[in-house]
Amino acid sequence: MTIIELTAQQVGISFRQVDATIAMLAQGATVPFLSRYRKEATGGLDEVQIGKIAEQYARLQDIVARKITILETIESQGKLTGELRTRIENCWSAVELEDIYLPYKPKRTTKAEIARRRGLESLAKILMSQNENDVQTRAAKFMTEEVKSEKEALQGARDIIAEWVNEDELTRNTVRGSFRATAEIVSKVVKGKEAEGDKYLDLFDYSTPLKKCPSHRLLALRRAEDEGFIKVSINPDMEGCLERLNRRYVRGTNNSSEQVRLAVEDSFKRLLKPSIETEFAAESKLKADQEAIAVFATNLRQLLMAAPLGQKRVMGVDPGYRTGCKIVCLDAQGALLYNYTIFPHPPQKELAKSEAAIRGLIEKFEIQAIAVGNGTASRESEDFFKPIAKDYGIQLFVVSENGASIYSASEVARDEFPDYDVTVRGSVSIARRLVDPLAELVKIDPKSLGVGQYQHDVDQKLLKTALDTVVESCVNTVGVNINTASRQLLSYVSGIGDTLAQNIVDYRTANGAFRSREEIKKVARMGPKSYEQCAGFLRIDGANPLDNSAVHPESYQIVARMAADLNVTVSELIKNKELQKSIKSENYITDKVGLPTLTDIRSELEKPGRDPRGEVKALEFDDSIRKIEDLHEGMILNGIVNNVTAFGCFVDIGIKENGLVHLSQMANRFVKDANEIVKLHQHVRVRVLSVDLARGRVQLSMKL
């Protein structure tokens, strides 16, 4: 069976679809491009399916590379039989492959290897046959200068037997089966670390079946272990394991059988159990990582796809007490026009002066919306700006500051605003997040956006791959205005990357705004393949209305034919919904263009360049709640979901501390996944269940 056939079988997608998809990926096609513009070739596969194909194919390629190494190693030892070669070539399980290889794997100097060098392998074979009762006399015949007693001879023979047991595939699978069925993960506090590690108090004496341990708990255990506060072990039913192994190896009741029993017990405790425990520790950690990364990826997608305010003139406010509120005014394209600092709060409390300044800025720059950061002094600043905004009939929004400080100190921010300090850059970021969250947040490391779960504890390579995939998907789903997009945003467009993104910005700086998609071809290093991959995702408001749509340039001639057949121009066709309804898609089917592409084209003609994101909505918190001490049980409050985890969601209710809604408090039914009930930035009504002032924790319920 070929790798492509195996990939198709394992992902449950037809061979034809998988074969075509892998071929196009190998030619440099991106996942967003294939899912959007090659539906006929892939059979309509979506991004998730194409991603699974790519991931599974890569995994199988890694196994092929490993097989080559194993075959070469065994062949160099002169031990590669035809049967063994066939077995290795037909094996597609990484675990089974390593079990097959284990007896041939070059070893460090083990106890068994030392015993072999001392000539004790024959004695091991005699004991293993379990026919010899006088083992002492037989062992005495193997005494040498290196083996000084019968006891040493028997110990060496048992070491060899222990290694045989450890390297036996069936035995390893027996132990794996026991781990799978009965293993418990157990933690114990490190002596003397009780006070220092009190935040992990719940884990000081913890045990639960491994298969039932939730991902967030397992990651917490591993974090506490890494920090040196607890010791974690994974233990199967030890007695049951040994009983099964003894039934397999101990076949009598004589002295030889007793030696084998001792060797089996040693093998289990010294070799098998630690080895299989390491496997299960890695396997459970990987599973927990994948679950945590999936939660993070879902949150990130929701965060990036949050509704934008759109191109409006915005005032951004980074609130503060002693250092004042940092104010910036941006034009409709997000360019910084002016910055200023006011001091409406104690200790200065310059209310009149601050109000006059803000009113003057609103009028001068024709501000259409105000974005207030949700950090320190946010509620007080919201109170200050709310009546002013009301007087001018403009909306006021509270915007998450997560990651703003990271951005403001970054090289990206320094390049954008070399003449301004971090406070001004932070205020600009807050304002731009309201205008277009996606365009602004791609400049910040996703791990700094406050929507993850144990993001620093999971496999960082897996995390980066998953999050990059999410960002790429979001950017290409929305589309990018090539004349206003930052280099960072452009770099995520299908087929572009960092170098081409910079080249686009350089071309734009030297030549002014792009006037057509055709002009994109003039960018340095923009070859035919790159242009094919990126053109449909870039938007240009120019002479050709299709340049500002998701219709790919390769399909422009189809739209031109549709318009010509109706005796109108392309512009007239786009504006006339009745004419669009009269288009007969079947008239435009060719050997390369089928109904999926034609359906997408017609959908795009209805609303060219439409933004798939919703409309932004403001939320008002309860005016009487400013700090955790203001809360009491039973209160019903407005809140906004700002993080979703495996065990529930966190809700901003207008105070410094976020409240937790546990899964059990999300609905009047069993909830397995919080995403069934809530999404990031969703407005919710919650009831206060409990307030822990000492630990700064608030428990909430959505069951009102």
N, C-alpha and C positions, 0 to 999 in steps of 0.2 A: 504494500500500500504506500502510495506517495505521500509526501508531507501535505500537499494540497488536499488530497482525498481525506487524510486523517483530520486536517483542520476543519473541513466541511462536516465531517462526522461529529466532531467534538463540539462545534458551535451550533450544530443543528440547522445549517443553511446549505442549500443545494451546491453541488460541485461547480456547476456553471457559474453561479454567482460568486463563489469564493475564488475560483480560478481567474475570472475577469477582474475582480477587485484586487487581488494580489498582484496581477500583472500591471495594473494601472498604478498601484502604490509603488511598485518597483521602478516605474518610469518617472516618479517624482510627484505624482498627484497627491493632493492633501485630502484628509478626511472630509472637511467642509465642502470642498469642490466636488468630490465624488457624490456625496449625499445630495447636493443641490443641483448639479449640472450633468451628472452621468447616470441618471435613474434608469435609463434603458439598459445600459451595460451592467449595472449592479442588480437589476431587478427590483429597484426601489428600496434598497437598503438604507436605513437611517444611520446617523453618526455613531450611535451606540453599537449597532451591529457591525459596522465597518471597523470600529475600534476593537471589538472582540476578535474579529478575524485577524487583524494586524497583530494583536497581543498573543493570540494562540499560535499563529504562524511563527512568530519570533521565539516563543517558548520551545516549540518543536525544533527549530533551527539550533537552539542552544543544546538540546539533547543530541542532535546529530553531531555537533562539534565534540560533545563529551564522548560519544561512542567512538569517534575516530581516535581520540586520545587513549581511551581504554584499550581498544584493539591493538594499537601500536605498542602500548606498554606490555600487554600480555604476549604479543608476538615476539617482542624482544627477549622475553624470558624463555621462549621456546615451548610455551604451554598452550598455544592457541590451536585447539582442535576445530574441525569443521563444524561439529555440533555446537561448540561454545560460540563460534563466530555467528552462526545462524541465530542462536538465542539472543545474542547481544544486538544483532541487526534488527531483529523483530521486536525488541523491547522498546516501549515508549513511556515507561514510568520511570521518573528520575530516581525514586526510592528503590525500585526493583533493580535498576541498572547498577546502583551503588552496592546493593547486596551481592549481585553477581560478581562484581569487581573486587569485593572486600578480600577474598582469600589471595588474590594476586596483587593487591595494592602494596607498593613498596612501603616497608614498615620501618619505624624507628626501632631502636633496640628494646624490644619488649621482654618481659619475663620468659615468655614462651620461646623467643628467639635465642635467648641466652641458654635455655635448657636444651634446645636443638643442637647448638654448638658444642654442648657438653655430651652429646651422644645419647640423650634421653628419649628421643622420639620412639625408639623401639619399645622401651618400657611403657610409654604412653599407649602404644597400640596393644600391648599385652593386657594392660589394665582395662582398656576400652572393650576388649573381647569378653571380659568378666568371667574367664574360665579359671583363673589362677586364684587359689585361696591363700597360699603362703607368699604374700606379697613382700614380706621383709627379706626372705631368702632370695627371691627373684631380684629385688632392688639392690641387694648387696653385690650382685654381679656387675652392676653399672657404676660401682664406686671407682673413682680416679683421684688424681691429685686435686682436681677442681671440684669433684663430688666426694665429699669426705665422709658421708654417712648414708645409711639406708633412708633416713628421714629426708635428707637433702635430695636424694634420688627421687623419692616419691613426690616431694614438693615440686620438683622440676617437671615430672611427668604430668602432675595435676595442672600445672601452668599451661602445658601444651594442650591438654584436653579442654581446659577452660577456653583457650583461643579457638579450638575447633568448634566448640559449642557456640561461641560468640559469632563465628563466621558462617554458621549454617543458616541458610535462607528461611527454612521452615521454622526454625527456632526463633529467629528474629520476628517473623510474622506472628508467631504465637504470643510473644511478649507484647508486640504492637496491639494485638487483639485485646489483650488484658488491659493495656493502657487505655485503649479506646473505650472499653466498656466500664472500667472501674476507677480510672485515675482521678485523684483529687489534687487540687492545687492548695498548698498549705503555706502559711506564712507565720513566722515567729519573730518577735522583736529582738534586735541585737542588744545584748546585755549592756547596760550603761547608756543606751540611747533613748530611753523612755521619755525623758523631759525634753530633749532637743527635738525629737521627732513627733511631738504630741499632735501635730496636724494629721498624722497618719494613725491616730489612736485606734480607729476602727479596724486597722489591718495588723495590729500587734499580735493577735491570736485568731487567725482567720482560716477557714477551710471550706471548700465547696467542690462539688464534682466539676472537673475541668470542662466537660462538655456543656455545663450550664452556667459557667462563669461569664457574665456579660463583658463585652469588649472594654467598656470604660473602667470596670473594676480591675480587669487584668492589666490594663495600661497603668492604672494607679499602683498596683502591686509592683510592677516592674520599675516604675519611677521611684517608689520608696526603696526598693532594693538597690537601684543604681545610686541613690543618695546615701546608702549605707545604714538605713534605719531598720530594715528587716531582712530576713533570709527567706527565700521562696524555694519550695521544692514541689515536684510533681510526682506523686506516688501511686502506683497501682495497688491492687490487692496482692501484697507480697507473698503471703502464704499460698494463695491460689496459683500465682505464677510458678513458684517453686514446685508445687505439687504437679502441675502440668509438665514442667521440664523433667522432673524426676521420672514421671511415667514414660517419657520419651526416651530417656537415656539409661536409667537404672533398671537392669533386667534380672537381677538376682539378689541374693542375700549374703554372698560371701564377702571376703575382705576386698577383693577387686571392686565389687559393686559399691562398697563403702567409699573407696577412693574416688570412684566416678561421681558418687553423690556429693562428696566434698568439692570436687572440681566444678560440678554443675552449680552448686551454691556460690562458690567463689566467682564463677563466670557471670552469674546473674548480678551479684552485688557489685563486683568490681568493673565489669565490662558491659554487659547487656543493659542493665538498668540505667547507668549513667548515659550510655549511648542513645538509647531509645528516649530517655527523659529529655536529652538535648534536642532530639528530633521533634518531640511533642511541644517542647518549650518554643522552638522556632516556629513550628506550625501554628500554634495557638497565638503567638505574637503576630505572625503574618496575618492571620485571620482578623485579629483585633485591629491591627494597622489598617487593613482594607476596609473594615467597617467604619473606623474613625475617619479615614480619608474620604469614604463615600459620603459621610455626614458633612464633612468640611466642603467637599465638592458641591453638594446640593445647596448648602448655605451660600457658597461663593457665587454659584449661578444665580440664585435669587437676589443676592446683593448687587451683582453686576447688571442684572436685568431689571433693577428697580426703575420705576417710572421716572423719566426726566421732566424737568420743568420746561425744557426747550430753550431756544435762543431768546433770552430776555435779559434786560439790564438788571443786574443783581448786586445788592449790598451784602457783603460777607462780614460776619462778626465773630471774632474769637474772644469770648468773654473772659474777664478777669477782675479781681478786686483791686489790690494795691497797684498792680502794673497797668490797670485800665483795660478797656475793651478795644482791641485792634480792629479798625474798620477799613474795608477796601470796597471800592466801587469798580465793577467790571462792565464792559460793553456787552452787546448781544453775542459777540463771538468769544467772550471769555477773556478779553484783553484787559489788563490792569490799567485803569484810568487815574486812580487817586487812592492814597492811603492816609489814614489819620488815626489818632488815639483819643478816646474820650474817657472820663473818669466819673461815671454816674453812681458808683457804689462807694461804700466806706473803704478807706478812711477819708478820701477826698470829698466824695459825694457832691460833685459839681453838676447837679441835676439840670438847672436852667441853661448853663453853658453847653452841656452835652446835648440837650434837646434841641437847642438852636442850631448847633453844628449839624446834627443829623437831618433836621428839616432842610437846612441849606443844601446838604449833599443830595438829598432825595430830589429836590427841585432842579439843582444844577445838572445832575446826570440822568434825570428822568428815570429814576429807579422804579422797577416794576415788581420786585420781590425782595424780601430780606431773609437771609439764611443765618441763623444763630447756632453756634456750636453747642453741643450738649455736655461740655465739661464743667469745670469750676465756674460758679456764678451764672450758670445758664438760666436757671429759673428767674433769678433777679433781673437778668438782662432781657429775658422774654417779657417780663412785666414792664420794663422800661420802654421797649420798642413797640409793644402791642398797641397802645393807644395812638402812637404816632402813625403806625401802619394803617390803622383803622381810619384816621383822618384823611389819609391819601388814597384810601381804597386799594391798598396793595396787600398781598398775602405775606404772612410771616411763617417761616418753617424752622423747626428745630432739626439740626442735621448732625449725624454721628461724626465725632472727631477722631474715631479710631484710625490710627495710622497717619494722621495729619502731621504729627511731630516728626514721624519717620520720613515722610515726604519732604517736609520743610528743611531738613538737614541733609537731604540726599544730593547727589551730584546732578540728578535730573532737575531739581528745584534750583540749584545754583546756576545751572546752564540757562534756565528760563528767566530767572530773576537775579542776575549777578550783583545788582546794585541795591538789593533789599535784604533785610535780615530775616531770620527764621520766623518771627512773629507775623510779618507781612505775608510771607509765603504760606504759612498755615492758614491765615484768613482767606487767601485766594483759593486754597484747596477746598475749604469748607463751602465757599460760594459756588465753585465749579461742580462740586458733588451734587448740588441741587439742580444745576443746569443740565448736567449729563453725568450721572454716576459712573457709567462704564468708561467714558473717555478719561475721567480723572483717576479712578481707582486702579486702572491698569498700570499706573506709574508707581504703585506701591506694592511691596512684597505681600502677597495674599496672607501670609502668616501674621502680618501686623494689623489685619483688618478686624480682629476680634470676633470672628465667626467660626473658629475652629474648636476642636475638642482634642486635647492632648497632642496638639500639632507638633510640639517639639520632641515628643517621645516616639513618634512613628518613624518608619523608614523614610528618610528625607528624599531619597531618589524617587521612590514611589509617589511620595507626596507631590514633589515638583512636577513629575510627569502628569499626574492627575489634574493638578491645578492649572498647569499650562494648557492642557486639553480643554478645560472648562473655559478659560479666558479666550482661547482661540475660537471655540464654538460660539461664545456670546458675541464676540467682535464681528464674526462673519455672519451671524444670524441677523444682527442689527444693520450691518453695513457701515462704511466709513466715508465721511466727506474728505476727500483727498486734499482739499484746499484749506482745511482748518485742523486736521488731525495732527496730533503730536507724533514725534518719531516713535515713541513707545507704543502708541495705539496702532500705528501703521505696521509695526513689526509683527503684530499678531494676525495681520491679514493673510489669507491663504496665498502661499507662494512668494511672500516678500522677505521677512526676516530682517535682522538688524541692519545689514549693509545696504540693502535696497531701500529700506525705510529712510536711512540717512541720505541716500542719493535722491530720493523723492523730495525731501525737505530742502536739500541743496539746490535742486532744480527749481523748486518753487521760489526760493529766495532770489535766485539769479534771474528768473524769467517771469515771475508773477504767477498768478493763479492759472491752473490748468483750465483750458477751455473745452476740451473734449477727452473722451477716453482714448481716442487715437493718439493724442499727444503724449499719453503715458509711455508709449513705445520709445520716446526720445530720451527717457531717463537712462543714465549710464547703467549698464549691465542688466537692463530690462530685456531679456531675451524672449523669444516666442513662447517658451514653456511657462516662464514666470508670468508673462502677460495673460496667457490663457487661464492660469490659476487665480490671478488676483482681480482681473478686470471686472467681473460680475459683482464683486463685493465693494468696489470703490464707487462713490457717488460724486457726480459733477453737475452742478446746476448751470448748464450751458445751452447752446442752440438746439441740440438734439435732446428731446425730453427723455429718451431711453437711457441716456447717460446718467440720469438721476434715478434710475430704477434698478431692480435686481435682474432685469433681462440681460443675458450675456451678449456681448457684441457678436458672437458667432450666430446668434439668433435674430439679429436686426433685420436681415433680409426676409425672414419669415413674417415679422410684423409689417414690413414694407409691403409684402404681397397681400397680407390681410387688408391693409388700408387701401391698396390699389384696387383690389377686388370689390371694395365698397365705394370706390371713387372719392376717397377722402385722403387727406394727409395723415401721417402718423400722429401729429399733434391733435388733429380733429378727432381721430379715433379714440385717443386717450381721454378726451373730454366728453365723449358721447357714450353713455352707458347703454343706450338702446342699440346703437350700432354694434357694440361689443357683443350683445346678446345674440346678434344675427350671425356671428362668426361660426362656421362649421369646421370644427377642429379636424375632422377626418380628411378634409380636403388638403391638409398640409402635412400629412404623415409621409415620411420618407424612410429609407433604409436606416437612417441615423437618428431621425427625430420621431418619437412616438407620442402617444397621448400623455404620458407623465410630464414631459417637457412642455407640450402645448397647453396642458392644464395650468402649469406654473406661469407660463407667459400670459395667459388670459387673466389669471388671478392678479398678476402684477399690473396689467393694463387698467384694471379696475381702480387700484390705489397705488400708483407708482411711487416707489421709495417710501412706502408706509413704514412707520416705526412699530415693531411688534410689541413694544413695551406699553404699559398702561398709562394712566394719568396720575400725576403726583397729588397726594392729598395731605392736608395739614391735620395735626392731632393736637387737641388741647388737653393738658393734664389738669388734675384737680388743683385749684388754686390754694386749697388749705394744706396741701401736702408739700413740704419743702425738704424734710429730713426724716430719717428713719424713726426718730422719736415721735413724729406726728402720726405714725400708723397705729392702728389698733385692730384687733381681730374683728372680722365681719364687714369691714369697709369694702364698698364696691367702687372700683377705680378704672379709669381709662389707662390703657397701656399700649406699648408697641413692642412686638417681638423683635429682639435684636440678636438672638442666637438660638439655634435649634440643635439639640444634642440627642444621643441615643437614649437618654433617660428622661427627656422632657424638653422644656424650652425656658429661656430666660426672657423676662419682660421688663422693659424700662417703664417705670410708673412715675417718673419725674423727680427721683431722688438719686443720690450718688450710687446706692446699692441697687442692683437688679434683683428682681424677685424670681424665684424658681417655681414653675408649674410642672410638677412631676407628671409622668405619663398617666398615673392613676387619677389625676385631678383634671384631665383634659376633657373628658366627656363621660356621660353616664353609660359607658360601655367599656369593654376591654380595648385598650389602644396599644398596639405593638410598635408602631412607628409614629413619632410626633408629626412627621410630614403629612400624615393622613388628615391632621386637624389644622395645623398652622403652617404658615410660610414666613420667611424673614420679612420684616417691616409690616407685617399684618397688624392692623389695629384690633385690639381685643378689649373685652371687659373682664376684669378679674376681681376675685374676692380674697381678702387677706385672711389666711389661715392661721399663721403664727409669725411672731417677730422675735428674733434672737438678737438683742442689742449687743450682748457681749461679743458675739462672733460676726455681727453685721449681716445676718442672714434673714431673708424674708421668704416665707412659703406662701404661695398663691394657689388659687383654684379657678378654673374656668367653668366649674359647675356652680352656677349662680343660684 
